[in-house]
Amino acid sequence: MYSEAKLEFFIFLWYPKTKGTTYVYDSFFRLYVAKHATEIDRNLLELRTRAGDIAVLYWQRLSFDTFSSPMIEKDPNDASEGAEDQWNVQL
């Protein structure tokens, strides 16, 4: 029963002819959003700034990890054929 009611509510909100989202917004959220608009805008700006800082931090960590990881290359002195490949790891 709950699943069916939830599905009907989502269809009511989603289907354009019912204009469910407009009704819900006008009835319940418009006054709250209008009252707290400056606080909402400030919090969104702070969130945007923090997200940018986190993206830069991860980018720097990714760059550092990429360039500081060990370099793996094939041993150029190994001339044996048919033998297993020899690898050197440089730190």
C-alpha positions as CSV (number, residue, x, y, z in Angstrom):
1,M,0.0,0.0,0.0
2,Y,2.8,2.4,0.9
3,S,4.6,1.6,-2.4
4,E,1.6,2.3,-4.4
5,A,0.9,5.7,-2.7
6,K,4.5,6.7,-3.1
7,L,4.4,5.8,-6.8
8,E,1.2,7.8,-7.2
9,F,2.7,10.8,-5.4
10,F,5.9,10.7,-7.7
11,I,3.7,10.5,-10.8
12,F,1.6,13.4,-9.5
13,L,4.8,15.5,-9.0
14,W,6.4,14.4,-12.3
15,Y,3.5,14.4,-14.8
16,P,3.2,17.9,-16.4
17,K,-0.6,18.0,-16.7
18,T,-1.1,17.7,-13.0
19,K,1.4,20.5,-12.2
20,G,2.1,18.7,-8.9
21,T,5.4,20.3,-8.3
22,T,4.0,23.8,-8.8
23,Y,1.2,23.0,-6.3
24,V,3.5,21.6,-3.7
25,Y,6.0,24.5,-4.0
26,D,3.3,27.2,-3.9
27,S,1.5,25.5,-1.0
28,F,4.4,24.5,1.2
29,F,7.8,25.9,0.3
30,R,7.3,29.3,-1.2
31,L,6.9,31.2,2.1
32,Y,9.8,29.3,3.7
33,V,12.1,29.9,0.7
34,A,11.2,33.6,0.5
35,K,11.8,34.1,4.3
36,H,15.2,32.4,4.3
37,A,16.4,33.3,0.8
38,T,19.5,35.2,1.9
39,E,20.6,32.4,4.3
40,I,20.0,29.8,1.5
41,D,22.1,31.8,-1.0
42,R,24.9,32.2,1.6
43,N,25.0,28.5,2.4
44,L,25.0,27.6,-1.3
45,L,27.9,30.0,-1.9
46,E,29.8,28.5,1.0
47,L,29.1,25.0,-0.3
48,R,30.3,26.0,-3.8
49,T,33.5,27.4,-2.3
50,R,34.1,24.3,-0.2
51,A,33.5,22.0,-3.2
52,G,36.0,23.9,-5.2
53,D,38.6,23.7,-2.4
54,I,38.1,19.9,-2.1
55,A,38.4,19.5,-5.9
56,V,41.7,21.4,-5.9
57,L,42.9,19.3,-2.9
58,Y,42.1,16.0,-4.6
59,W,43.7,17.3,-7.8
60,Q,46.9,18.1,-6.0
61,R,46.9,14.8,-4.2
62,L,46.3,13.0,-7.5
63,S,49.1,14.9,-9.2
64,F,51.5,14.2,-6.3
65,D,50.6,10.5,-6.2
66,T,51.0,10.2,-10.0
67,F,54.4,11.8,-10.2
68,S,55.8,10.3,-6.9
69,S,54.8,6.7,-7.7
70,P,57.6,4.3,-8.5
71,M,58.7,4.2,-12.2
72,I,58.6,0.7,-13.6
73,E,60.6,-0.1,-16.7
74,K,62.1,-3.1,-18.4
75,D,65.8,-3.9,-17.7
76,P,67.7,-2.8,-20.9
77,N,70.6,-5.1,-20.0
78,D,68.5,-8.2,-20.3
79,A,69.3,-9.7,-23.8
80,S,68.0,-13.2,-23.0
81,E,65.4,-14.5,-25.4
82,G,62.6,-16.8,-24.2
83,A,63.4,-16.0,-20.6
84,E,60.9,-14.2,-18.3
85,D,61.0,-10.4,-18.5
86,Q,63.2,-8.7,-15.9
87,W,61.8,-5.5,-14.5
88,N,63.6,-2.7,-12.5
89,V,61.7,-0.6,-10.1
90,Q,63.1,2.9,-9.5
91,L,62.1,4.9,-6.5
